[in-house]
Amino acid sequence: MKSIFPVTKKTVFVLFIVLQIRCGFSQIVTSNSASVFLSLKEGVYANGAVSCAHPLAAQAGAMILRKGGNAFDAAIATQLALAVVYPQAGNIGGGGFMTAREKSGKLIALDFREIAPGKASRDMYLDSNGKANTHLSQDGILAIGVPGSVAGIFAELKYAKLPFKTLIQPAIDLARKGFALSKEDARLLNEYKSDFEKYNPGVIIPFVKNVQWKAGDILIQADLANTLERIRDKGLQEFYSGKTADLIVKTMQSAHGLVRHEDLKNYQAKKRVPIQFDYRGYRIISFPPPSSGGLLLGQMLKMVEPFSLKEMGFHSAATIHLMVEAERRAYADRAEYMGDPDFWKVPDSALLSENYLKGRMKSFDPNKATPSGSIGAGNLHESNETTHLCVADKYGNIVSITTTLNGLYGSRVVVQGAGFLLNDEMDDFSVKPGVPNMFGAVGGEANAIAPNKRMLSSMCPTLVLKNDKPFMVVGTPGGTTIPTSVFQSIVNVIDFGMNAAEAIDTPKFHHQWLPDVIKMERNGFDRNVIDSLTQMNYKINFVSGIGRTEMILFENGRMHVAADIRGDDSVAGY
């Protein structure tokens, strides 16, 4: 069977093997019906480029570009394909954000974040003693917010060129015919089998079978294919008021969930005003509240801008210390000031003001860590699981989209008869002041639960301009590590001169105020640097990986695109 990827001197065919190498591949499986794929980690293209979490989704986007579609067309096709081939995070049952720039220079920030159901209440996860039960906010039917992804996709259509039926067809084919699982796909499905069975009692779902999944097995999702075909034929209303809506509500009612028909009918994607700021002569454009991502990114970059990171040295103890202290202070502000702007006045401009950020860094000591217990939110005087995609086209459009179900496979609840997973985004609210969510983030009144409110996010789909022209498209999954990973990726390019692949593959670190620890990727940092940080009174937790960043860099009329080496992520283009 002919591969859908071009074969070059840097690609090799091996059956059922997953390799994590730059310019390498994930797998190839021979089959007469299911999709075959390789994972290409970087490429240079002249006409269009896509980077995302799965090779088949990247290929779907690139195919649309070749057909004459623009970056928005390709982004829609990629999103829909991810809903099939990347069920742990790709979705039509979750939500997300898009930051984009049209060829005319017009900026777009599209909010299709999930919202709390109308029957949600502030203390819905507290027991009779006032103790928070985070199991209910993270697992199963009560964790589900009203999905926004499909509304987001149809809102994106305004900027696209091709018919929706063309854009959704690759996803339908992938669901109907199936695709080969990678080793990691199979491992995750096996690991979550008991959860799938627990939260879908008596229901046959495609993610569960009697024997263990293995690399090369074919995952077919017939119910999902039927759902996508209904959306293809009947449009947006099918999901929010048609048969699919009926199936969502039936699933909810079967286990006393809260989402009702009126919640679905009333859902709307919203346009927001992008966060914009300058960093060392570059224009950074990112997403505003209800995501904290853009504000956190702006605060962190602006707090380190007065320092010469290049002279301090890449991944030196001094550089990591400075960046961590900026991260610490920004995340303290997140807990106090950031939430859904339709319910809470978020002081965007004040949080990014030069005087405010200088004041935040006055307590910075270059020789030791600042205990988080002594760092609260600033004094303002003013009334692991997500997925990301980057797309650029030959016309000058650039698109950065992050979508999520929240945790891996979201709530693990599958819509009966519709074949897709629903989110567990209610955990992104502050279920009780001071109680951390699954990512360890704490919050207060700004992010308290309220009916029809959007929960605070960390997603950070970002664009960078140089001389008012596209320079970078970047983003990543990773919960609260998202803004710090984008922060470091931008610094790696602008301050340390790295290319796209180097910038995203380089080991990452993360601090979020509470808990008061630095997360660092294991085996990625010099032992002397770690010792120096420990002597500065830092506590360090080593983790296997942080984020899966995607990036496109524009250089000399070409698009240099890279996909993170930490997963099966892949690039495609032409």
N, C-alpha and C positions, 0 to 999 in steps of 0.2 A: 504494500500500500504506500502510495506516495505521501511523504510528509507535507504538512501545510507550512513548514518552515523552510527557508532556503538553507542549503548545506554549505558551510564554508570550512576553511581549514581549521577553524576554532571549534567546530562541532563534531561530535562523534556519536554513533548510534550504539546504544547498549540496552538490552532488554531488562526492564523492571529494576533499574538501579537509579537511585537518586543521588546526584552529586551536588555539593555546595561549592562550586568554583566560579569565579568570575569569568564571563564569556563562555560559560559551560551550559549545562542543560539539566533538566529535571528528569524526564523520562520519555520513552517512546514505547508504545504498545501497539502491536499489530491487531487489527480487528476489521471486520467487514462493514461494521455499522457505527461503532462508537468512535468518538473523536480521538485522534492521535496528537500528541503534543510534545514539544521540547520547550525548555525554559532558557531563553536567551537573556543574559544579564546586562548587556549594554549594546548600544548601537549608535551609529551616526547616520542621520537621514536628512534629506533636503526638503521633502514635501509634507511630511507629517509623522508624528511619533506618539506612541502610547506606552505608559508604564503602569503596571497594576499588579495585583496579588496573584494572578493566575495566567499562564500562557494562553489558554484558549480564549479568555476574556480580552487579553491584549490583541490577539489575532482578530477577534471580532471587531474591535475598534479600528484596527489597521485596514481591514477589509472594507469597512465603511468609508474610510478616507480615500482608498483607491477608487471607490465607486463615485467619488466626487463630493462626498459629504465633508462638512467642516468639523471643527473640533467639538462642537456641541453634539452633532450627530454621532461622532465616534464615542463621546463620553456616555451618551445614552445607551448605545449598543454595548459598551463595556460594562456599565452598571447592570444592565439586564442580564448579561452573560454571567457576571459575578454572582448574581442571585441564584444561578443554577450550579456553577462549578465551584463556588466558594461558600457553601451554606453556613459555615461557622461565623461569617461576618457579612458577606454579600447578601443582599436581601431585597424583598418587596414588603417585608413585615417590620421594618425598622424606620430609620430616618437618617438625615445628614445635612450637610452644608456644601454649597458651591461658591467658590470665589473665581471669577472669570473676567477676562478683558476682551472685548470685541476688537476687531481689526480697526475700527474707528477710534479706539481709545476709550470707549465707554466701559466703565467698571460695573460689575454685577456681583451682588452678594445675595444668594438665594437660600432661604431658611426653610428646610423641610424636616425640621426636628420633630420628634414625637411630642405629644402633649398628654397631660394627665386627663383621664376620663372625667366626665361631668360628675360622677358619683365618688370621685376621690376626695379625701379629706386630710387635713393637716396632720392628724395623729393616727392615721389609719394603720400604721405599723407598730403602734405602742400597745403593750398589754395593760391590764387593769392596774398594774403598779407603776406604769409610765416607762417601762423598760422597752427599748427598741428591739424588735424581732426582725433582723436583717435577712433572715431566711425568706420571709414573706416578700421583701422588696427585691430579692435577687433570684428567686426560684419559683417557677410555676405561674399560675394564672393571675395572681394578684400583682405580679411584677410588671405587667404589660401596660405600656402606654399606647395611645392611638397612633398607628403607623403613618409616616409622612412620605416615605420613599416614592410611592407611585405618583403622588401629587407633585413631588419635586421633579420627577422625570417629565411629566406633562408640562410643567412650568418651563423646563429647559427647552421644550419643543419650539417655543417662540423664537429661539435663536438658531434653530436648526434649518437645514435645507431639504432633506430627504423625507419621504413619507414615513410615518411611524411604523407602518407594517414592514417596511424594509429594515428598520432599526431593531425591531423586536424579534425578527425571524431567526437570527443566529441563536438566541437564547431558547426559543421554542425547539429548534432542532437539537440543541445540546440536552435539553430536558427529555425530549421524546426518544432520541436514539441512544443517549447515555454518553458517558465519558469515562476514561480510565483513571482510577485513583492513584495518587502518589503514595509513597510509604507513609508520609505524614498525614495525609487524608485518612488513610486506613487506620492509623494509630488513634487519631482523634475520635473517629466514629466508634471504634471499639471501646475507648476510654469512657465515652458518654452513653454507651448503650443502656446502662441501668437508669440514667436520668431520662432518656427518651421513653423508656418503658414506664417509669414512674409517673411522668407528667402527661402521658398519652395512653392511659389505661384502656385496654381492649381495642385499641385502634391500630390498624396496620399502617406503618409509615415506611418510607423507602430507606431510612437510615439504619434500620434494624433488620438483621437476619439471624438465622439460627446458628450459623458458624461465624468465625472471626473474619472480618474484612482483611484483605491483603493487597499489597501494591499490584496494580494491574486489573483488579476487579472492576467491573463496569457498574456505575451507579446510574440507574434509569429512574426518572421522576415523572411518571405519567400524569399524576394529578396536577403537578406544577405546570406541565406542558399545557394541560387543558385550561388552567387558570390564565396563563400567558396568552393563549389563543382567544379567550374571552375578552381580555383586556385589549388585544390587537383589534378585535372586531367591534367592540362596543365602547372602547375608550375609558377615560378617567372614571365616569360614573359607574362602570362595571365594578370597580374595586370598592368604591365608597357607598354605592347604593344599589348594586345589582346582586347577582348570585354570589359573588365572592364576599360581599358584605354580609349576606345572609349566613354564609358558612363561618365567617369570623364570629358573628354574634352567637350562632348556635354553639360553637366551640366554647365561647365565654360562658354561656348559660349552663353548659354541661358541668362546669366546675366552679360556679359562682364568681366568675370574673366580672369586671366592671365595665368594659367597653360595650356600648350599646349602639344601635343604629344612628341615633342622633349625634353621637360623638363622631362617627365616620362621615355622616353627611355634612357636618359643620367644619370638618378639617380643611384648612387652607395653607398652602405654602405661602411664605411671605418674603417680600423684598426687604433687605436691610441696607444700611449705609456701611460700606466697608471701612475697616480700620486702616488708616494710612499714616505712615511716618517715614522719616529718612534715617538711614544708617550709613555713615561713611560715604555719602554721595549717592547711594542707591535708594530707590523708592520701594518701600515694602508695603504690600497690600494684603490684608488678611481678614479673617472673619470676626465680626463684632458679637456682643452678647445677643442671644443666649449662649453663645460659646465664649468661654474664657480665653480661648486659644490666641486670638489676635491681640488682646490686651496684654496677656502674659508675655507673648513674644516681643511686643513693643517695649514693655517695661524692662525685660531682661537685656535686650539689645541696647537700649538707651542707657541702662545702668553701667554697662561695660564699655560703652563707646569712648568715654574720656581716657581709657587706659590703652596702652599699646600692647595688644595681645600678641602680635607678631614678635615683638622684642621679648616678651615674657616667655614665649616658647610654646609650641604645640604640645598639649597634654603634660605640661610641666605642673608641678604642685602649685605654683603661684597662679597659673592660668585657671586650673580646675577650681582652686579655692575662690578666686574672684567670681567665676561663673556660677558656682554653687551658691555663693552669698547673694548674688542677684536673683537666682532661682528661689531661694528661701524667702526673700522679701516679697517677690511677686506673688508667690503662692499664699503668703499670709494675707495679702490684699484680696486674693481670689475668694478666700473663705468669708470675708467681711462684706465685700462690695459688689460681687458679681452674681447676676441672676437674669431672669427673663425681663427684658426692658419694658414689656407690656404690663408687668406687675410691680416692677421695682426700678427706681431711678438709679441707673448705673452711671457713675461719674467718669465716663470715658476720657474726656479731655483732661480732667484733673489728674487721673491716674497716669497719663502719658506726658504730663507737663514737665519741663526741664527742672524747674525749681523743686517740684515735689520729689522727683527721682533723685536729685542731688541730696535732698534731705534724707531720703531712705538710705543712702549709702554713707551718711556721716558716721554711722556706728561701725562701718566696715573696718576691721583690723587686718592688715595684710599678713599678720603673723599667727593668727589663731581663728578658729571657728567662732561664730556668734551663736550661742545656744538659742534654739527656736523658742524656748520658754521666755526669753527676754525680747523677742521680736513679735509684736502683734501687728495688726494692720496699721498702715500709716494714718496720720491725723489729717483728714481732708477737710478743708473749709469750703464746701460747696453744697447751695440749696440742692485587657489584654485582650473586649476584642472589637476591632474596627478594621476598616480597609480603606485604602486611598488609591486614587488614580490621577495621573497627570496626562494631559493631551495638548498637543499643539498642531496647527495645520499650516499649510503654505500661504494662507490668506492673511495670517497675522493674529488669529484668535488663539487664546490660551485659556485652558480650563484646569482648575484644581478642585477635586471633589473628595470629600471624606464622608463615608457612610458607616452605619453601625447597627448592630443588634445589642450592643453593650458587652455583656459577657460572651464567651464562646457559645455559639448556638442560641444566644439570647436566653429566653425563659425556658427553652427546650420544649415548648409547647408548639405542636404542629397544627395548623388549621385543618380540621377534619374535612377531607374531600377536596381541599385546595392545595395541599402539598407543600406549604411554605411555613417557615418558622417565624414566631413572633418574638419581639424584643423583650428585654427585662430592664427597660430604661427608667422605671420608677425609682430604681436604686440611685440614680444620678441626682435625685433631690436630696436635700438634707432631711433624713427621716426623723432626726432629732438633733438639736444643736450639740456639736461636739462628738457625735457618733460617726465614725468613718464609714464610707461606702466601701464597695469591694476593691476599690483602688487606693484606699487609705485616705481619701480626701474628706475633709470635714467642712461643714458649712453652718449657716445660721439662718436668720430671718430672710435674707435676700433670696435664698434658694429653698424656702419652705414649700411644702406641697400645697397646691391650691387647684381646684377644678379648672381645666382648660389652660393650664400654665405649662410652659415649656421648661423642662429641667435643664440645669446648667450643664454645659458640655466642656470638654477640653479639646475638641477637634480644631484643627488649625490649617485648613487649606490656604496656601499662600502663594502669592506671585511676587516677583522682584523685577523692577524695571531699572534700566541703566540708560541715561539720556532719553528717557521717555519711550524706550523701546524694550520689548521683552528680553529679559536676561535669565530668569529662572522660574520654573514651576516646581513646587515642592510640597510634600505633605507625608503623613505617616499615620498608621494606627498606633494604639498603645495606651489608651486610657489617659491618666494624668501625665504619662511620660511624653505625650504627643508634643506639647509646646517646647519642652526642653530638647527633644530630638530635632525639631525644626530649627530651633535656636542654634544648636551646635552645628547642624548641617550648613546653615547660612554662614556662620562664622568660619567654618572649614573652607568654604569657597572664597569669601570676601577677605578674610584676614590671613588665611594660610595658603591661598592659591591652589587649592585642590581641584581636581576635575570632579565630575558628577559621581563617578563610581567610588573614588577615594572618599569623597565627602560623606556619602551615605553608609559605606561599609566600615569606616573607622569606628572603633569601639566607642560606645556612648556611656554617659553617666547621668544621674538624675537625682534631684533633691526637690521636695515639695513642701517644705516647712514642717509638716507633721505627716508621718513620724520623722523624728530628727535623725535621719540616716542618709548617707549617700548610697544609692544603688549604682554599682559599677559592673560592667560586663566582665565575666570571669576570664582570666588569662589575656586581658586586653591592655593592661597598664603595667608600666615599669614598677618593679618591686620597690625601688628607692622612692618613687613618687607616692606609692601607697603608704610607705613608712612615714614620709614627711607629712602626709595628710593625717595620719593617725597621731603624730606628735602635735598637730594643730588641734587635737581633741575631736576629730571627726570619728564617728562610728560608720563603718563601711559594711554593706551587705552585698555580696557578689551574686549575680544572677546570670542565667544562661544567655539572655538576649534582651535588648530593649528596642522595641519598634521594628517596623519594616518600611523604611523610607523609600519613596519614589522621587525621582528628580529628572527634569529636563533643563539643560543649559544651552543657551544660544551663543554660538561662537563662529565668527567668519561665515555667516550665512547658513550655518548648519545647526541641526538640533542634536545635541549630544545627550542621549537619554540613558538612564541607568535604573536598574531594579535591585532592590536590597538582596544581599546574599544570604540573609537570615531565613529565607523561606523559598517557596517555589515561584516567587515573583518573577515577572518576565517583561521584556520590552518587545515592541513590534513597530514597524513603520515602513516607509518607502521613500 
